[in-house]
């Protein structure tokens, strides 16, 4: 797998870049907190193990539908009658 940019993995995992950098530095990796920094396959595997829960939460949140404009507009019309 090719190296992934820090900003891309942060978005995928739903975690901030500084959180990722702090975690990787704690594991002994040398990485700068720049969006264009490259994440190796080994780093990627470590991040998936640590932050997979955040990724699952993001996927669940993306699937939620909270109301709809059409439905709210229809309700308002009934209230006026």
SULHU-V230429 format. One line per field, one symbol per residue. psi: psi as a letter, one per 20 degrees, with the letter a starting at -180 (. if undefined). burial: 1 if it has 16 or more other ideal C-beta (glycine too) atoms within 10 Angstrom, else 0. Layout:
BEGIN
psi = ???
burial = ???
END
This chain:
BEGIN
psi = pqqqqghghgggilqqhhggggghhhijqoqqmphiqqprggggggggggjhhhgghggghhiqonrqggghggghhhhh.
burial = 000101001101111010111011000000100000101000110110011000000000000000000000000000000
END
